[in-house]
């Protein structure tokens, strides 16, 4: 189905219980693994206003959900606001996937960008049957209203922030992410997030511990991180160990000159 507008796309998706499709780089392998293909798909149009492209907005950047990963990696505003992201995206997938895959699809699949979006405390702009609304990405990832359509992602003005992005995969370019760890220092505090084989999430307890010197002196950081990861659904102890090592490295990188 090819709707004429975002509102019509939402209507089709809810009426026919049909998934959206843009790049298809996540939907196709997902359907192949389950051997179940939807009877109908709702095709999204990147020419709809605000759905594709990167532009400066009030307080930061606005990134259209149908912007491809390749476009995001090569855009000059990405280099200005998030210099480490361009190089990191070259490790997200092969060139063909980056050429077709979209920012919105990566977030919906819990891909590498979901950890970055959580660590930056971004907002998502949604189109629903009753109009548009904004949500914090952390809330949206936990509770996505059925059929609502992601239009864009708003990033804060993170110029000058220190950002570390690390990825662990079986084969960095061509396999699903086992773990992505993002550490952000905004000039006053650290924000941490993970995604991968466990659920995506902010490490809020660990962040609070790092802010409180008294707690930090009395508590083993590794124990706190390990417990928080397990709560988020990271049940493989060897993978949790790898994530802790990635966090240690990222924290050293972003706090080096703090």
C-alpha positions as CSV (number, residue, x, y, z in Angstrom):
1,X,0.0,0.0,0.0
2,X,1.2,3.4,-0.9
3,X,-0.5,6.1,1.3
4,X,-0.6,9.7,0.1
5,X,0.2,11.2,3.5
6,X,1.6,10.2,6.9
7,X,-1.9,10.3,8.5
8,X,-3.1,7.9,5.8
9,X,-0.2,5.6,6.5
10,X,-1.1,5.4,10.1
11,X,-4.7,4.7,9.2
12,X,-3.6,1.9,6.8
13,X,-1.3,0.4,9.4
14,X,-3.9,0.3,12.1
15,X,-6.8,-0.8,9.8
16,X,-4.9,-3.7,8.1
17,X,-2.4,-4.4,10.9
18,X,0.3,-3.9,8.4
19,X,3.9,-3.0,9.2
20,X,5.7,0.0,7.7
21,X,8.5,-0.4,5.3
22,X,11.2,2.0,4.2
23,X,14.7,0.6,3.6
24,X,13.6,-3.0,4.4
25,X,17.0,-3.9,5.8
26,X,15.6,-5.1,9.1
27,X,12.2,-6.3,8.0
28,X,13.4,-8.7,5.3
29,X,15.9,-10.7,7.4
30,X,13.4,-10.7,10.3
31,X,10.7,-12.2,8.1
32,X,13.2,-14.7,6.6
33,X,14.1,-15.9,10.1
34,X,10.5,-16.3,11.2
35,X,9.4,-17.6,7.7
36,X,6.4,-15.4,8.1
37,X,5.7,-12.5,5.7
38,X,3.0,-9.9,6.3
39,X,0.1,-10.0,3.9
40,X,0.4,-6.2,3.3
41,X,3.0,-3.5,3.9
42,X,2.6,0.2,4.2
43,X,5.3,2.0,2.1
44,X,6.7,5.2,3.5
45,X,7.5,8.2,1.3
46,X,10.8,10.0,2.1
47,X,9.4,13.0,0.3
48,X,6.9,13.7,3.0
49,X,7.9,16.9,4.9
50,X,10.4,16.4,7.8
51,X,10.7,12.7,7.1
52,X,14.1,12.9,5.5
53,X,17.1,15.1,5.9
54,X,19.2,16.7,8.7
55,X,18.8,20.3,9.7
56,X,19.5,22.6,12.6
57,X,16.5,23.3,14.8
58,X,15.8,25.2,17.9
59,X,18.1,23.7,20.6
60,X,19.9,21.2,18.4
61,X,19.4,18.9,15.3
62,X,16.4,17.4,13.7
63,X,17.0,14.2,11.8
64,X,14.2,12.8,9.6
65,X,13.3,9.1,10.3
66,X,13.7,8.2,6.7
67,X,17.2,9.6,6.5
68,X,19.6,6.8,5.5
69,X,22.5,5.8,7.6
70,X,24.8,6.7,4.7
71,X,23.3,10.2,4.5
72,X,23.7,10.6,8.3
73,X,27.3,9.5,8.2
74,X,28.3,11.9,5.4
75,X,26.3,15.0,6.4
76,X,28.4,18.0,7.5
77,X,26.1,18.7,10.4
78,X,26.9,15.2,11.8
79,X,30.6,16.1,11.7
80,X,29.8,19.4,13.5
81,X,27.6,18.1,16.2
82,X,28.8,14.5,16.7
83,X,32.2,14.0,15.1
84,X,32.7,10.4,16.3
85,X,29.4,9.2,14.7
86,X,30.6,9.3,11.1
87,X,33.4,6.8,11.7
88,X,31.2,4.7,13.9
89,X,28.5,4.3,11.3
90,X,31.0,2.8,8.9
91,X,31.0,-0.2,11.4
92,X,27.2,-0.5,11.7
93,X,26.8,-2.6,8.5
94,X,28.0,-3.2,5.0
95,X,27.7,-0.3,2.5
96,X,24.6,-1.7,0.9
97,X,22.7,-1.8,4.2
98,X,23.8,1.8,5.1
99,X,22.7,3.0,1.7
100,X,19.1,1.6,2.2
101,X,18.8,1.4,6.0
102,X,17.1,4.4,7.8
103,X,17.6,6.1,11.1
104,X,14.0,5.2,12.1
105,X,14.4,1.6,11.1
106,X,17.6,1.3,13.2
107,X,15.9,2.8,16.2
108,X,12.8,0.6,15.9
109,X,15.0,-2.5,15.6
110,X,17.0,-1.6,18.7
111,X,20.1,-1.1,16.6
112,X,23.3,0.8,17.3
113,X,21.6,4.3,17.2
114,X,19.2,3.4,20.0
115,X,22.0,3.5,22.6
116,X,23.2,6.9,21.2
117,X,19.7,8.3,21.2
118,X,19.2,7.2,24.8
119,X,22.5,8.6,26.0
120,X,21.8,12.0,24.4
121,X,18.2,11.9,25.9
122,X,16.7,12.6,22.5
123,X,13.0,13.3,21.6
124,X,11.0,11.6,18.9
125,X,8.3,13.3,16.8
126,X,5.4,10.9,16.1
127,X,2.4,11.0,13.8
128,X,-0.6,9.2,15.2
129,X,-4.3,8.9,14.2
130,X,-5.1,11.9,16.4
131,X,-2.2,14.1,15.2
132,X,1.4,14.7,16.2
133,X,3.1,14.3,19.6
134,X,6.6,14.3,21.0
135,X,8.1,11.7,23.4
136,X,11.4,11.1,25.1
137,X,13.1,8.3,23.3
138,X,13.5,6.3,26.5
139,X,9.7,6.3,27.1
140,X,9.0,5.6,23.4
141,X,11.3,2.5,23.2
142,X,9.6,1.0,26.3
143,X,6.0,1.8,25.2
144,X,5.5,2.4,21.5
145,X,1.8,3.2,20.6
146,X,0.6,0.7,18.0
147,X,0.6,2.2,14.5
148,X,2.1,5.5,15.4
149,X,4.7,6.6,12.8
150,X,8.1,8.0,13.6
151,X,8.7,11.3,11.7
152,X,11.9,12.6,13.1
153,X,14.4,12.6,16.0
154,X,15.5,15.7,17.8
155,X,19.0,15.8,19.3
156,X,20.2,18.4,21.8
157,X,22.9,20.9,20.9
158,X,25.8,18.5,21.7
159,X,28.6,20.5,20.1
160,X,31.6,20.2,22.4
161,X,30.3,17.3,24.3
162,X,32.6,14.3,24.6
163,X,31.1,11.2,23.1
164,X,32.4,7.6,23.1
165,X,30.7,4.9,20.9
166,X,31.9,1.3,21.1
167,X,30.5,-1.7,19.4
168,X,30.9,-5.5,19.9
169,X,29.8,-7.9,17.1
170,X,30.6,-11.3,15.8
171,X,31.8,-9.5,12.6
172,X,31.6,-5.8,13.0
173,X,30.2,-4.9,9.6
174,X,27.9,-7.8,8.7
175,X,26.3,-9.2,11.9
176,X,23.7,-8.0,14.3
177,X,25.2,-6.0,17.2
178,X,26.0,-8.0,20.3
179,X,26.5,-4.8,22.3
180,X,26.8,-1.1,21.6
181,X,27.9,1.1,24.5
182,X,27.7,4.9,24.4
183,X,29.2,7.3,27.0
184,X,28.4,11.0,26.9
185,X,29.9,13.8,29.0
186,X,27.9,17.0,28.5
187,X,30.3,19.2,30.4
188,X,28.8,18.6,33.8
189,X,27.7,15.0,34.0
190,X,28.0,11.6,32.4
191,X,25.2,9.8,30.5
192,X,25.4,6.1,29.7
193,X,23.4,3.8,27.5
194,X,23.6,0.3,26.0
195,X,21.8,-1.7,23.3
196,X,22.3,-5.1,21.7
197,X,21.4,-8.6,22.7
198,X,19.9,-7.2,25.9
199,X,17.3,-4.5,25.9
200,X,18.3,-1.0,25.1
201,X,18.4,1.3,28.1
202,X,20.0,4.2,30.0
203,X,22.2,3.1,33.0
204,X,20.6,5.5,35.4
205,X,21.7,3.9,38.6
206,X,25.3,3.8,37.4
207,X,25.1,7.4,36.4
208,X,23.8,8.4,39.8
209,X,26.6,6.5,41.4
210,X,29.2,8.3,39.3
211,X,27.7,11.7,40.3
212,X,27.8,10.9,44.0
213,X,31.3,10.7,45.3
214,X,30.2,9.3,48.7
215,X,28.3,6.4,47.2
216,X,31.2,5.8,44.7
217,X,33.7,5.4,47.5
218,X,31.5,2.8,49.3
219,X,30.3,0.8,46.3
220,X,32.0,-1.4,43.7
221,X,31.2,0.1,40.3
222,X,31.4,-3.2,38.5
223,X,28.8,-4.7,40.8
224,X,26.4,-1.8,40.2
225,X,26.8,-2.0,36.4
226,X,26.5,-5.8,36.4
227,X,23.3,-5.6,38.4
228,X,21.8,-2.9,36.2
229,X,22.6,-4.7,33.0
230,X,21.0,-7.9,34.3
231,X,17.9,-5.9,35.2
232,X,17.7,-4.7,31.6
233,X,17.8,-8.2,30.3
234,X,21.5,-8.8,29.7
235,X,21.6,-12.4,31.1
236,X,24.8,-13.6,29.5
237,X,27.6,-13.1,32.2
238,X,30.3,-13.1,29.6
239,X,28.6,-10.4,27.5
240,X,28.0,-8.3,30.7
241,X,31.7,-8.6,31.4
242,X,32.5,-7.3,27.9
243,X,30.0,-4.4,28.3
244,X,31.6,-3.5,31.6
245,X,35.0,-3.3,29.9
246,X,33.6,-1.2,27.1
247,X,32.0,1.1,29.7
248,X,35.3,1.5,31.5
249,X,37.1,2.4,28.2
250,X,34.4,4.8,27.2
251,X,34.3,6.5,30.6
252,X,38.1,7.0,30.5
253,X,37.7,8.6,27.1
254,X,35.0,11.1,28.0
255,X,36.2,12.0,31.4
256,X,39.9,12.3,30.6
257,X,39.8,16.1,30.5
258,X,36.8,16.7,32.7
